[in-house]
Amino acid sequence: MKYILKNTKGDVFGAFVKINKIADGYMCDQSILPTSVTGDVIELEVPDDYMSPEQIVNYNNKQSDLRAKTYPTQSDPIFFEWQRGTKTEQEWLDAVDQVKLQYPYKSI
């Protein structure tokens, strides 16, 4: 299970497996969240796959980088073969879809 760390104003600072109060703020999983957290902090239990909106943005950015590194080796060669007439457009589109399935985005 994960826990959401948010203040009484409703600002969500993320979802973490472990949250501990320390002198400088909070120890969340392996990173320190500084005392810039204002107000009282509330821990709410959420499912393991939960991510805060900020965590989803970071996750999607990483997935985008992985897609960008993968397209040149998995789908771009098929695109050029399609352009030469040795593969079909559908084979290229299927290769693009395979990369997207391999590195999916999450919705906010």
ROKENU-702726 format. One record per residue (C-alpha): chain; x, y, z. Coordinates in pm, whole numbers, plus 32768, in hexadecimal, padded with zeros to 4 digits. Layout:
# residues N
<pt><chain>A</chain><X>X</X><Y>Y</Y><Z>Z</Z></pt>
...
//
This chain:
# residues 108
<pt><chain>A</chain><X>8000</X><Y>8000</Y><Z>8000</Z></pt>
<pt><chain>A</chain><X>8069</X><Y>8169</Y><Z>7FC4</Z></pt>
<pt><chain>A</chain><X>8016</X><Y>82A1</Y><Z>8086</Z></pt>
<pt><chain>A</chain><X>7FCC</X><Y>83FE</Y><Z>8001</Z></pt>
<pt><chain>A</chain><X>8083</X><Y>8517</Y><Z>80AD</Z></pt>
<pt><chain>A</chain><X>7FBC</X><Y>8658</Y><Z>809F</Z></pt>
<pt><chain>A</chain><X>7F89</X><Y>8789</Y><Z>8176</Z></pt>
<pt><chain>A</chain><X>7E46</X><Y>8816</Y><Z>8202</Z></pt>
<pt><chain>A</chain><X>7E2D</X><Y>8905</Y><Z>80D9</Z></pt>
<pt><chain>A</chain><X>7E0A</X><Y>87D2</Y><Z>7FFA</Z></pt>
<pt><chain>A</chain><X>7F5E</X><Y>87E6</Y><Z>7F4E</Z></pt>
<pt><chain>A</chain><X>7FCD</X><Y>8684</Y><Z>7EF7</Z></pt>
<pt><chain>A</chain><X>8142</X><Y>8645</Y><Z>7F12</Z></pt>
<pt><chain>A</chain><X>813E</X><Y>84E5</Y><Z>7E8A</Z></pt>
<pt><chain>A</chain><X>80E9</X><Y>837F</Y><Z>7EDA</Z></pt>
<pt><chain>A</chain><X>81EC</X><Y>82BB</Y><Z>7F9B</Z></pt>
<pt><chain>A</chain><X>821A</X><Y>8162</Y><Z>802C</Z></pt>
<pt><chain>A</chain><X>82AF</X><Y>81EB</Y><Z>816C</Z></pt>
<pt><chain>A</chain><X>8291</X><Y>8344</Y><Z>8210</Z></pt>
<pt><chain>A</chain><X>834C</X><Y>83A9</Y><Z>834C</Z></pt>
<pt><chain>A</chain><X>835E</X><Y>84FD</Y><Z>83F5</Z></pt>
<pt><chain>A</chain><X>84C6</X><Y>8572</Y><Z>8423</Z></pt>
<pt><chain>A</chain><X>8560</X><Y>86B8</Y><Z>849E</Z></pt>
<pt><chain>A</chain><X>858B</X><Y>874C</Y><Z>8341</Z></pt>
<pt><chain>A</chain><X>8436</X><Y>86E3</Y><Z>82BC</Z></pt>
<pt><chain>A</chain><X>83C8</X><Y>8589</Y><Z>8250</Z></pt>
<pt><chain>A</chain><X>8482</X><Y>8456</Y><Z>81DE</Z></pt>
<pt><chain>A</chain><X>83B0</X><Y>83CB</Y><Z>80C2</Z></pt>
<pt><chain>A</chain><X>8429</X><Y>827C</Y><Z>8042</Z></pt>
<pt><chain>A</chain><X>8599</X><Y>82CC</Y><Z>8001</Z></pt>
<pt><chain>A</chain><X>857F</X><Y>8445</Y><Z>7FCA</Z></pt>
<pt><chain>A</chain><X>855C</X><Y>8567</Y><Z>80BC</Z></pt>
<pt><chain>A</chain><X>8436</X><Y>8650</Y><Z>808E</Z></pt>
<pt><chain>A</chain><X>84A0</X><Y>8798</Y><Z>8134</Z></pt>
<pt><chain>A</chain><X>83D6</X><Y>885D</Y><Z>8230</Z></pt>
<pt><chain>A</chain><X>833F</X><Y>892F</Y><Z>8119</Z></pt>
<pt><chain>A</chain><X>820D</X><Y>8858</Y><Z>815D</Z></pt>
<pt><chain>A</chain><X>8127</X><Y>894F</Y><Z>820C</Z></pt>
<pt><chain>A</chain><X>8009</X><Y>88FE</Y><Z>82F4</Z></pt>
<pt><chain>A</chain><X>7FB8</X><Y>87AF</Y><Z>838A</Z></pt>
<pt><chain>A</chain><X>8017</X><Y>8681</Y><Z>82BF</Z></pt>
<pt><chain>A</chain><X>7F17</X><Y>8573</Y><Z>827E</Z></pt>
<pt><chain>A</chain><X>7F6D</X><Y>8410</Y><Z>8217</Z></pt>
<pt><chain>A</chain><X>7E5E</X><Y>8365</Y><Z>8149</Z></pt>
<pt><chain>A</chain><X>7E7D</X><Y>81FB</Y><Z>80E3</Z></pt>
<pt><chain>A</chain><X>7E67</X><Y>81C5</Y><Z>7F68</Z></pt>
<pt><chain>A</chain><X>7EA1</X><Y>809F</Y><Z>7E7A</Z></pt>
<pt><chain>A</chain><X>8006</X><Y>8041</Y><Z>7E1C</Z></pt>
<pt><chain>A</chain><X>7FDC</X><Y>80C0</Y><Z>7CB7</Z></pt>
<pt><chain>A</chain><X>7F69</X><Y>821D</Y><Z>7D27</Z></pt>
<pt><chain>A</chain><X>8039</X><Y>8347</Y><Z>7CB7</Z></pt>
<pt><chain>A</chain><X>8004</X><Y>84B7</Y><Z>7D01</Z></pt>
<pt><chain>A</chain><X>7FD9</X><Y>859E</Y><Z>7BD2</Z></pt>
<pt><chain>A</chain><X>8146</X><Y>860E</Y><Z>7BF4</Z></pt>
<pt><chain>A</chain><X>81BD</X><Y>84A7</Y><Z>7C04</Z></pt>
<pt><chain>A</chain><X>80EE</X><Y>8456</Y><Z>7ACC</Z></pt>
<pt><chain>A</chain><X>818F</X><Y>8577</Y><Z>7A0F</Z></pt>
<pt><chain>A</chain><X>82EA</X><Y>84FB</Y><Z>7A73</Z></pt>
<pt><chain>A</chain><X>828D</X><Y>8395</Y><Z>7A14</Z></pt>
<pt><chain>A</chain><X>8204</X><Y>8403</Y><Z>78C2</Z></pt>
<pt><chain>A</chain><X>833F</X><Y>84CF</Y><Z>787C</Z></pt>
<pt><chain>A</chain><X>8414</X><Y>839A</Y><Z>78BC</Z></pt>
<pt><chain>A</chain><X>8331</X><Y>82C8</Y><Z>77DF</Z></pt>
<pt><chain>A</chain><X>8351</X><Y>83CE</Y><Z>76CC</Z></pt>
<pt><chain>A</chain><X>84CC</X><Y>83BE</Y><Z>76E2</Z></pt>
<pt><chain>A</chain><X>84C2</X><Y>8241</Y><Z>76CF</Z></pt>
<pt><chain>A</chain><X>83DC</X><Y>8250</Y><Z>75A1</Z></pt>
<pt><chain>A</chain><X>84C4</X><Y>8347</Y><Z>74F5</Z></pt>
<pt><chain>A</chain><X>85E9</X><Y>825A</Y><Z>752A</Z></pt>
<pt><chain>A</chain><X>8523</X><Y>812B</Y><Z>74B4</Z></pt>
<pt><chain>A</chain><X>847D</X><Y>81B0</Y><Z>7375</Z></pt>
<pt><chain>A</chain><X>85C7</X><Y>81C5</Y><Z>72B1</Z></pt>
<pt><chain>A</chain><X>8613</X><Y>8055</Y><Z>72EE</Z></pt>
<pt><chain>A</chain><X>84B8</X><Y>7FB9</Y><Z>72E4</Z></pt>
<pt><chain>A</chain><X>83CB</X><Y>8080</Y><Z>7208</Z></pt>
<pt><chain>A</chain><X>849D</X><Y>816F</Y><Z>7135</Z></pt>
<pt><chain>A</chain><X>8546</X><Y>8057</Y><Z>706F</Z></pt>
<pt><chain>A</chain><X>83EE</X><Y>7FCD</Y><Z>7014</Z></pt>
<pt><chain>A</chain><X>8380</X><Y>812B</Y><Z>6FAC</Z></pt>
<pt><chain>A</chain><X>84A0</X><Y>8141</Y><Z>6EB6</Z></pt>
<pt><chain>A</chain><X>8455</X><Y>7FE4</Y><Z>6E35</Z></pt>
<pt><chain>A</chain><X>82EC</X><Y>8050</Y><Z>6E00</Z></pt>
<pt><chain>A</chain><X>836B</X><Y>817F</Y><Z>6D3E</Z></pt>
<pt><chain>A</chain><X>8439</X><Y>8094</Y><Z>6C61</Z></pt>
<pt><chain>A</chain><X>830E</X><Y>7FB0</Y><Z>6C2F</Z></pt>
<pt><chain>A</chain><X>8396</X><Y>7E7F</Y><Z>6CE9</Z></pt>
<pt><chain>A</chain><X>82AD</X><Y>7EA1</Y><Z>6E18</Z></pt>
<pt><chain>A</chain><X>8148</X><Y>7F19</Y><Z>6E3B</Z></pt>
<pt><chain>A</chain><X>80D1</X><Y>8054</Y><Z>6EE7</Z></pt>
<pt><chain>A</chain><X>8014</X><Y>7F77</Y><Z>6FDC</Z></pt>
<pt><chain>A</chain><X>8155</X><Y>7EC2</Y><Z>7040</Z></pt>
<pt><chain>A</chain><X>81F2</X><Y>8014</Y><Z>708E</Z></pt>
<pt><chain>A</chain><X>80BF</X><Y>808A</Y><Z>7152</Z></pt>
<pt><chain>A</chain><X>80BD</X><Y>7F41</Y><Z>7212</Z></pt>
<pt><chain>A</chain><X>822C</X><Y>7F7A</Y><Z>726F</Z></pt>
<pt><chain>A</chain><X>81D9</X><Y>80DA</Y><Z>72EB</Z></pt>
<pt><chain>A</chain><X>80B6</X><Y>804F</Y><Z>73B7</Z></pt>
<pt><chain>A</chain><X>819B</X><Y>7F46</Y><Z>744C</Z></pt>
<pt><chain>A</chain><X>8288</X><Y>8055</Y><Z>74CD</Z></pt>
<pt><chain>A</chain><X>815F</X><Y>810F</Y><Z>7563</Z></pt>
<pt><chain>A</chain><X>80ED</X><Y>7FD1</Y><Z>7610</Z></pt>
<pt><chain>A</chain><X>824C</X><Y>7F93</Y><Z>7690</Z></pt>
<pt><chain>A</chain><X>8262</X><Y>80F4</Y><Z>7724</Z></pt>
<pt><chain>A</chain><X>80FD</X><Y>8163</Y><Z>7774</Z></pt>
<pt><chain>A</chain><X>8096</X><Y>82B4</Y><Z>77FD</Z></pt>
<pt><chain>A</chain><X>7FB9</X><Y>82E4</Y><Z>792E</Z></pt>
<pt><chain>A</chain><X>7E92</X><Y>83D5</Y><Z>7937</Z></pt>
<pt><chain>A</chain><X>7E7D</X><Y>84E9</Y><Z>7A3A</Z></pt>
//
